[in-house]
Amino acid sequence: DMAARGPPQHDSSDEYASADEGDDEEFRAAQALAKQDNAGDDEFWEDPEEDGEQIVVVPTTLTPEDAVTGVDLFFNNRFEEAERFFEQGKDSIPVFALGYGTISFIKALMTFEGQDVKTAISRLHHCEKLASKFVGGDGMVKGIGKKLLFMRSKQVTPEQLSARIVVSEARLTSALLHPMEETLSGLVKAGMGVRRAWKGFSQCSEHITGKKPVGISESDRGGIQFGLGSFNLVIALLPPRVLKMVEMLGFAGDKDVGLDQLAQCYNGGGLRWPIAALLMLGYHALLPSFFSIPQELDNHIREATSILNRCQAKYPDGCLFMFIAGRLERLKGDVTAAIRWFQRSAAAQREWVQLQHICSYELGWCHMYCLDWQAACAEWTRLLKENQWSKAFFAYMLGVSNVMCGRLPEAAAAFKEVAGHVKRKIGGKVVSVEQYVIRKVADNHWDTVEGLSTPEAALCGHELIYLWNGFSVIREPTLLRILDDIDKAASINPGAMSADTEALCRLMRGTLYKYLGRQGEAEQQFRRIIEELDPVLQHDVFAAPHAMYELGVMLLTPDRIAEAATVLKQATKYSRDYNFEMRLRFRLHSATRLVHQIQAK
């Protein structure tokens, strides 16, 4: 994730851009995206033939309604059986092909393996081609004859509409995989796929809004609602800087509309309701850990609890919902209960080891939040050995946990592995978390025992807990233990402490004070960073904008709203590159939105 030289630290640093990225190619990519707006309906839905694959629809006794069996198998942890079930109809029924491709999509997201990504893209492309056979307008007829035939068959039947929904879903799902190809062309394909999917869902929505009424099943209605809801929710959550670029491509999002559409899909009980539930649970139970502010937490917990109760009533042994239950308990501040849920989720199935790895990842964090560094070592060791997602990050986490256990030689050995494992890229750029870990090791010489014998190293575990927003879910006795550790480290030769180390100590101390109800002391810590230390920070530059954010959120009360607005604006306009900038910008976006709501009252 990071350059060994230290700054610049921006998550999307050009230093990591691949050589094939250039202005001309980006311009051509933008032209390709814009060109899609000129395609007529017949061209838009036509069979994608560029790979020469010939699709033959195979007769079957299965029906689209049977797809619910595959969905139930999947959410009851019978993943391989669900995959085989959908495979039976993948050459016959579009929604079966979609289920078959979607399972591969989920597997690819978990493994990040190139072959799994290729398999998922291939299956989803096959799904799109199969569904294109059923969309109407006779997409196989060429030239003017096709155009005239399409005009004569303008009325869309329920079966054709169902196929068009599947085409849009397949385009969207495969588009989400293309950035994992780690090339500019992959990003271009992703943009084009998202664009086409959005246009497809928009056209399909006309059949449930009264503009082009057609008889429609509850399942297909839910498909349209899920597509529109997903787009609106995701786009609305983007920070302003990213949102401006997205809006240039013609997208616009409304969070409330998105959640309402997803809720309608969820309440409709069609084929896609469990997927809509997962997305809403992701918004209410997973995202708040990074992208929300404390003032929004109660509503998130209330909504997530209601949705999760229904899901667990339907799928009581479903490991996915057990996993989310663990995240929800941690969000509530009950880390012990979260550990139990993650352990249950990992034990609930053996077919997909990647799901067990995800539970190990969460257990590693939970043990760290409990300051049980020995137990955390066990989880990071397993992931380093078995999982391919980011060995650089897992080696770093193992090193940190060993430091906090006092095992400095073992920690140095783990840190030595970090640089050699850095490889995770998206669009040709090293991901932010790996930028961070390689910089921390290089800046502080943590690959040596001597480099680890410092106050900075003694706080490396607590720094991670802060960056992952862990202080917000830790109970008071543990917060006080962390505060004591920070005070002890800061008292070791304070005259020789660097500005970076002092800023980190004050950032963590101020945040701890905030959660302990000592707002006055917290404000002093944050203002020291903002007003005095910011200009002289060299490596851990993120401490300054994070201090601005923490202070601004703490001041979000009616009597200090003007001060809050000022300091949050200062954080938003912060011009230096720093680690995890995108993550912080999401929170700043939420905080700024709350400022406007308070000012409006």
N, C-alpha and C positions, 0 to 999 in steps of 0.2 A: 503493500500500500504506500510506501514512502521512499523518497530519495534518501540514500545513505548520507548525503551531504547536509541534510537538514532542510531549511527553507529553500525553495518555495514549498508550501505544504498543502496547497489547494487540492481538493479531492479530484479535480479533473485537470491536473497540471499537464500542459502541453509536452512536458518532458517525457511523458509516457505514451504520447500519441504514436501510433504505428506509422511506418514510412509511407504507406499508401494513402494517407489522409492528406488531402489538399483542397484548396479553394475551388479548383475546377470541378473536382468530383463532387464536392458538397453542393456546388451550384447545379450540377446535373441531377443530383439527388432531389433537390428542391423542385427542379423542373418536372421530374418524374412524378412527384407527389401532386403538383398542381395539375398535371395533365389528366389525372383521374377525374377531375371535376367535369371534363369535357366529354366523358364517355356517356353514351345513352344507356337506358335501362337494359337493352338487349346485350350490349357489350359488357355492361357491368356484371351481369349474372352468367355470362357465357362460360363454357367449359374451358379451364386453363390447360392449353395443349402444348406448352412450350417444351415439356420433357418427352413428348411423344408417347406417353403411356396411354394405352387403349383400355377404356373401362367397359366391361361387359356386366350388365346387371344379372345376377344369378337368382333364379326363382327360389323362394323359401316359404315355409309354412309359418314362419315367425311374423309378428306384426309390430308396428312401432310401439304399441302399448306394452308389449312384453319387455321393453327396455327397463322398466321399473325393477324387474327382477335383478338385472345387472347392477343397478344403483344400490339396491338393498344388500346384495352380496358385498359390494365394495365397502359400504359403511359398516358392515358387520365383520370387517377385517379379512374377508375371504377374497383377497386381491387377485390372486392368480385364477381363481375360479371365475371371478367377475370378468377378467380379461378374456378367458376362454369363451365365456358366454357371449360377450360382444363380438368376438372373432367369428362366431357362427353366422352373424348377419352383416358383417362388414362389407360384403360385396353385393348386398341386397337392399338394405334399409339405411338411409342416411343417418338416422339417429344412432344406429348400432355402430356405424363407422365412426361417428363422433365419440361415442363412449370408448371405443377401442383406442382411438387416438388420444383421448383425454387421459386415460390411464398411463399411456406412454409419456405424455406431457408431465404428469405429476412425478413419475419416476425420474425423468430428466432433470426436473427442478431439484430433486433430492440428491442426485448423484453428481451433477455437473459434468458428467463424462461425455466426451465428444460423440461416441457411438450412440449413446442413449438419446442425445439431442437429435442426431441425424435420423434415428428410427422414429422418434416422435414427429419430426417435421414431415417425414415421408408418409407416415400414416395419416396425418392431418391433411396433407396435400391430396392423398387418395380420397379422403372423406369429402373434400371440397369438389373434386372431380365427379365422384359418385353423385353427390347431392345436386350438382349442376345438371345432371340428366333429368332431374325432376322439377326444375324451377319454372318451366313454361317458356313460351317464346321460341321453343325449338332451337336451343343454343347450338345444335349441330349443323344447322343449315347456314350456308355462307352467303355473303354479299347481299344484294338488294332483296333477293328472295327471302332471306332471313328477316330483314327489316320489315318487309310487308307482312310476313307471317306473324311476327311479333305484334305488329299493330292490330292485326285481326284478333289476336288472342290476348287482348289487353286485360280482360277480367281474370284475376288470379283465383285459382281454386284453393281450398284449404290445404290440399296435399302440396301444391306448388309453394304456398306460403311457408309450410313447414320445412320444405327443402331450402328455401331462401334463408330461413333462420339458421339452419345447420351450416349453410355456406358461410354466413357471417360469423358464427361461432368458431368454425374451423379456421377462418382467416385471422380472427383475433388471437386464438390460442397459439397458432404457429408463429404469429408475429411476435409474441412474447418470448419465444425461444431464439429468434434470430440474433439478438444481441450476444447470446452466448457463443456464437461462432467467432467472436472476437475480431471482426473485420468491419471496415467501413461498409462493404456491400451488405453485411448482415444488418447493420443499422438502417441502411436504406430499405432493405426488404421489410424490416420491422415497421418503419414509418409508413410504407406503402400498405402493408397488411392492416395496420391499425386504421389507416384512413379508409380503406375499402370496407372494413368491418363496420366502422361508424356509419358510413353511408348506407350500408346494407341494413343495419338495425333501424336507421332513420326511415328508410323506405318501408320496411316491414311495419313500423309503428303506425303508419297511416291506416292500417287495417284494423287497429284497435282504438283509434281516435275518432272514427266516424267519417274520415275523408274518403276512404275506399273500403267500406264495410264488407266483410267476408266472414262466413261461419268459421270459427276458430276454436280449437280445443283449449282446455285450461292449461295443458302442458305447453302448447305453442305460445299462448298468451304469456305464460311465465318466462318462456325463452326470450321474448321481446323485452319484457320488463327487466329480466336479468341483464341483458346486453346494454340497454339504455341506463339502467341503474349503475352498472359497473363503470361505464364511461363517465357519467356525471359525478359519481363519488370520487373516483381517482383524480380526475382533472381538477375538481374543485379543491382538492387537498394540496395541490402543487403550490409551492411558494411563488410569490409574485414574479420573480425574475424568470423562473422556468415557465410559468403560466403565460407570460407574454410571448415566448417563443412558440408555445403550443397553440395559442390563439391565432398566430400568424398562419398556421396551417388550417384554420377554420374550425377548431374545436372550442367548445365552451362548456363549462361544467357548473352544476348547481348541487351542492352537497345535500340539501334537503330533498330536492327532486330525486337524487340518486338513492337516498335511503328510503324514500317513499316507494320508488319503483321496486327496489329489492324487497321491501316489506310486503308489497302486493304479490310478488313472486313467491315469497316464503309462505304467506297466508293462503295463497291459492291452492297449495297442495299438489301441484303438478310434478312432473318428472324432475324439475330442477330445484325444487324447494330446499333440499339439503345443501346444494352448492350455494344458493343465496344465503342460507343460514351461516355457512362457513365464511362467506365474504363479510357479512354483517358482524360476525364474531371477531373476524380479523380487525375490523374497524374499532369495535368496542373493547376487545380484550387484549389484542396484540399491539396495535399501533400506539395506544396511549403511553406505553413504556418509553417510546422515543419521540413521538410527534405530537403529544398533547401537553396541556398545562394542568396544574393541580385543580384549578377551579372547575374543570370539566370532568373530573374523575368520578364523582358520584353518579352522574347521568350515565357514563359509560358502564359502570358496574351494574347499575339497575337494568339497563337494556341487555347487556350480555347475559346476566343471570336469567332473565325471562326467556331469551332465545335458547340458551344452553339447556334449560330445564326440559323444554319440548324435545330437543334433539336427543337428550339422554333417555327420555321416556321412550322414544322410538328405537334408539340404538344404544341400549344400556351398556353393552360391552364394546362399543366402538372406540378404538384407540385414538382416533383423531379428536373426538369430543372429550376424551379423558385428558388429552394433551392440553386442549384449550381450557379445561377446568383447572389444570395446574397453573396456567398463565393467569387465569382470573383470580385464583386464590392468592397468587403472588402480588397481583395488582392491589388486592385488598390489604396486603401487608401480612398475610399468614404464610410465611415461607415454608414452615414445617408441613402444612397441609399441601402446599404446592409440590413438595418433594414426594409425598405419598402418591399424588395423582400422576406425576411423571414416571414414577416407578411402576405404577399400575399400567400406564399406557405402554411402557416398554415391554412389560410382561404379557400384554394382551395378544400379541401376535409375533410370529417368527418368520413370516414370509418375506417381509421387506426390512432388511437390517438397517436400511437408511432411516426408517422411522425410529428405530431404537437409537440410532446415532443422534437424531434431533433431540430425543429425550435426554441422552447423555450430555448434550450441549447445555440444555436447560438445567440439568442437575448440577453441572459444573458451576454455573452461575449461582444457583441456590446455595450450594455449599460455601461459596465465596461470601455471599451475603450473610451467612451464619458465622463467618470467619473460621470455618472448618477447612483449612487449607489442605490437610492430608486427604480428605475425601475428594476435594476438588482435583488434586493431583491424579487420582485414580481415573476420573472421567476424562481429563485432558490427555492422559496417557493412552487411553483406549482410542480416542478420536485421532490422535496423531498416528497411531498404528493402522487403523482400519478405514478412516474416512479421507476422501480426496478433496473435500471442498476447499479448505485452505490450511495446508500443513504448516505454513508460516505462522498463521494465527494460533493454531493449536500448540506449536512449539513455544511460542511466546507465552501463552497462558500457562503451560507447564512450567516454564522458567519462572514466571511470576509466583505461582503457587509454591514452588520450591524455595524461592527467596523468603516468602512469608512463613515458611516452615523452618527457616534458618539453615537450609541445606544449600550453601552457596556454590560448591563445586558442581552439584547436579544442576543447579540453575544456570550456571555459566555454560555448561554443556548443552543445555536445551536452547539457550539464546544463540549459541554458535550455529545452530541449525536453521535459524530464521531466514537469513539472507538467501541461502541455497534453495529454500522452498518457495520463494516468492515467484508466483506464476499466474495467479488468478487475475484475468483481465476481462473487461467488458468494453467492447468497441475499441480494442487495442490499448486500453489504458489500465494500469494497475489499480485495483479497487482500493477504496479509502482505508479499509481496516488494515490492509497489508502495507500501505504507505505509512500508517501510524507505527506499526510494530517494528518495521525495519529502521525507521528513524530513531525510535526510542533506544533500540539496542546500540546503534551507531553513535548517537550523540552522547550516550552515557557510558560507553565501553562496558556494557553489561555482559559481554561474552568473556569477561575475565573476572576472577574472584576479587581482584583489587577494585575493579569498577563497581562491583556490587557491595563493597564495604563503605557505603555512603548513605547519608540521610535520604537522598533522592531514591535510592533503590529500596530503602526500608518502607517507602510509601507507595511502591509501584502497584500493589494489590488494591489499595484504597483508591488510587487514581482511576483504575479500571472500574471499580464499583461506582464511582461518581459518574464517569463517562457513560456507563450503561444505566444511569438514572436509578441506581440501586438504593441510594440514601432515602428515596421517597417511600420504600416499602420495608425498611428495616425498623425494628422496634427500638424503643428508647435505650434499654441497657446496652445493646450492641452499638448504637450510635455513640454512646458515651465511651465505649472501649475504643472505637475508631478515633474519636476526638483526643483521647489520651495518647494514642499512638502518634498522632500528628504533632501534638504538643511536645512529646519526647524527642521526636526527630528534629523539630524546629529548634530545640534547645541545644543541640549538638553543634558547637562552634558557630553560633548564629552570625558572627561577624564575617565568616567566609562563605555564607550562603549566597548562591547566585540569585539574580532577580527572578529567573524562571522557577527555581525551587520555592522561593518565597511566595510567588504568585500562586503556585499550585497549592501550597499549604493554606494560604488565605482563602482560595476558592473553595477548597474542601471544608475548611473550618467555618466559613460563612454559611455554606449550604447546610452543614450540620446544625449550626446555631438556628437557622431558619426552621428546620424541622423540629428542633427542641423548643421552639417558641421564644427564642431570644433574638427578636428582630433587630433591636438596637445594635447589638454586638455584630449581628450578621451584616448590617448595612455598613458598619465601619470597615469590615474585612473587604467587602466588595468595592467600596469607594477607594480604598488604598490601592487596589489593583488598577482601577479605571483611571484614577487621577495621577498616580505616581509611577506605577510599574509598567504600564502598557508600553510607553515609548522605548523602554530598554529591554523588552523581551526579545530573545533571540531564537529559541527553539519551541517552547510550549506556548506559542502565540495564542492558541485557542483559549487560554485562561482569561484573556481580556474580554472577548465577546461573550463568553459564558458568564462572566461576572456581571456584565451589563444585562444579560437575559435574566439571571437569577435576581438581581436587584429590581429590574423592571416588573417581574411577575410578583415579587413580594410587595411592591407598591401599588398593585392593582386594587385599590380601594377608592371609593368615591371622593375622599378628602385629599388623596394624593395622586389622582389620575393624571394630572398634567405632568408631574414628575415622571410617572411611569411611562407616559407616552414619549417623553423626551429621551429617556435612557434606552427604551426599546428601539426607537428610531436610530439612536447612535449605534446600537448593535447591528441593526439591519443594514446600515450604511458602512459598516466596518470594512476597510479597504484592503487590509493585509490578508494574505493567504493563510489558512489554518486548517488543521485536521477536523474532519467531521462537520464541515461547514454546512453541507446540505441537510444533515440531521438537525442542526440547530436552527436553520432557516425554517424548517417545518414548524418548530415550536414558536419561533418568532412570529410566524404567520398566524398561528392560533392566538397568541397573546395580543397581537395588534388588532385582530378581529374583535377580541373581548374589549379592548380599549374603546373601539368605535361604538360598541353596544352600550357601554357605560356612559360614554359622552352623549349618546343619543337620548338617554333618559334624563 
